[in-house]
Structure formats: structure tokens, C-alpha cells
Amino acid sequence: MWNLLKRMVDNKKEYREMMDRVKQLPEDYQFVYDKIQHYMWNFAKGNGYDRLKVQYELIDLFEAGVLEGKPVLEFAGTNVAAFCDELLANCRTYTDDLRKTLNESILKKLGGK
């Protein structure tokens, strides 16, 4: 129980630190980041930790873009949904988990007959 609580506190702290980095970005980058973040969470792709990793990478990418003086849409393009889908392409989905559980439960009961 203690480990679970500690993990939750650590994750919350880490998330706040990540959002502090976002607040340092120019307004247009913050706006696009916020929209991308909402898109990711609304589609529930990944297990949460997958998405956080993607969000960290996105912040790194955006920070590099700011340093290079590039507009945010140079990275995200005009089809931001497709950009998000590409970012999430390697994340595990809840549907993947459900499929795996279904197959395993049937094979366990029927022995692969």
C-alpha cells in the first residue's frame, strides 16, 4: 500500500514539473501542447505511463523548436491529429489489452483446441 501511495505522489510531482516546463514555452507552443495533451487523454491510448513518455518527448521537441526559433506548426503540421496519432503509434492501447485478455482466457479454458 505504501509503495502505491509513494508512486502516486511521485507521479503527481513529476507531472507538475512537466507542466512547469510547458509554462515556459511561448504561448502558441503552450496552446498546441495543451490541445495535443487533451487529444491524447481523450483517446485513452496507452496505459498512462506511455503517454507521459510521449508528452516528455513532445516537450523536448517543442523546447528545441523554441531555441531554433521555429514556429510550432513546423513540427506539428496543419494536421495535428495525424501528428498526435504518429506520436502515439507505439503506445499500447486498452483495446490491445482487452484482446490479449480475451484470447488468453479462452485459450486457458479450452487449451487451444
N, C-alpha and C positions, 0 to 999 in steps of 0.2 A: 504494500500500500504506500509506504514511504517513497519508494522508487517512482511510483506513478505520479505522486504529488510533486516530487522534485523535478521530474521530467516536464510536467505541465508548467511549472514555474519557469524552468529554464527555457522552454519553448516560447513562452509569453515574452520573456526578456529578449530573446533573440529576435522575435517578431518586431518588438518595439524598436530595437536597434536598426533593423532593416528599414522600417518606416521612417526613422530619423534620417537615414541616407537618402530616401526618396524626397524628403522635405528639403534637402539641399540642392535638388535638381531645379533647373528653370521650370517655370510654370507650365509650358507646353509639354515638357517631358513628364512632369507630375501628372498632368491631365491624362496623357496616353497611358502611363503606368497604371493609374487608378482604373481606367476603363479595361485594360488588359487583365488586371487582377480580378475585377468583378466577373469578367468573361470566364476566366479560369475556374473560379469558385462556383459559378452558376452551372457549369457543365460537369462539375464533380469528377473531373478527370484526375486520375492518380489517387494516392492514398493520403494526401495532405502533405506528407514529407516530400513526395515527388514534386509537388507544385512549389513548395518553398524553395527547393533547389533551383527550379526553373526561374523563380522570381529573383533569387540572388543573382543568377546569371544575367537576367534581364537588367537588373540594377547596374551590374558591372558593365554591360554593353552600353547602357544609357550614359553612365559616368564617362566612359571612353568617348562617346559621341560628343558630350558636352566639352570635354577637353580638346577635341579636334574641331570644335565649332560647327558641327554638322546639325542640320535640322532633324528633329525626331522622326519625321516621316521618311527620312532617308534610310532609316533602319527598319521601321515598321511597314513602310509602303502605304499605299492607299487602301489595300485590302487587309486591314488589321486583323480581322477574324482569321484569315488564312495564315497570317504571321503567327497568331496565337496557336492555331492548330499545329503548325510546324514546331513551335516551341514544346508543345505537349505530346508530340508524336511518340516519344519513347517512354512516356509515363504509363504505368499500369492503370487500368480502369476498373471501376467497380463491376462493370459488365464482365470483364475478364475474370475477376474473382468469382462471380456467380457461375460462369460457365465451368470454371475449374471445379468448384464445389459440386455442381450438378453431376458432372462426369465422374468425379471421384466417388460420390455417394452411390451412384448406380453401379459402377464397377466393383465397389466394395461389396454391395449386396448380391450382385449377380455373378461376380467373379469373371467378368469379361466374356460371358457366354454369348 
